[in-house]
Amino acid sequence: MRVKITLVCSECKQRNYDTVKNKKNDPDRLEMKKYCRFCRKHTVHKESK
């Protein structure tokens, strides 16, 4: 049930993080606040396709 996903910065649109999630527990798209090295600050990162 675990699938690999990519997290994208909501400000600069860079693909910064790869992670895994359980589709059964999290059917919606993930949204986390993480550090973006391109923006040099903490921003909201969303799950991409």
N, C-alpha and C positions, 0 to 999 in steps of 0.2 A: 504493500500500500504506500510505501514511502517513495516519493518522486523528487528528482533534482530540479531546483528552481534557481532563477537568477534574479537578484535584486537590483533595481535601477534607481538612481538618485532622481528625486522629483524636481530638483532645480536645474542640474546640468545635463541630465539624461544619460549619464555614464553608467555602464554596467560594472558595478564594483564588487559584488559579493555573489558567491554560489553557495547554496545551502540545500538541505533536504527538508521536506515536510510530509506529514501524514495526511493524505487526502481525506481520510475518514474523520479525523478530528478537526481539520481545517479545510472545509470545502471552498471557502471564499479565498480571495487573494490576500496574501500576507502584506502587512504594512508595519515597518519597524523604523525606529529612529536610530541611525547608525552614522559613523564618521565617514565623510566623503573626502578622499585625499585631493580631489581636484578642486572642490569648493573650499577645502581646508576648514570645515566646520561640520557639526552634526546636523544632518538633514533627514527628512523622511525618505525612506527607501521603500519602493513598492515592487511587488512581484510582477515580472514581465512574462510574456508568453513563452 
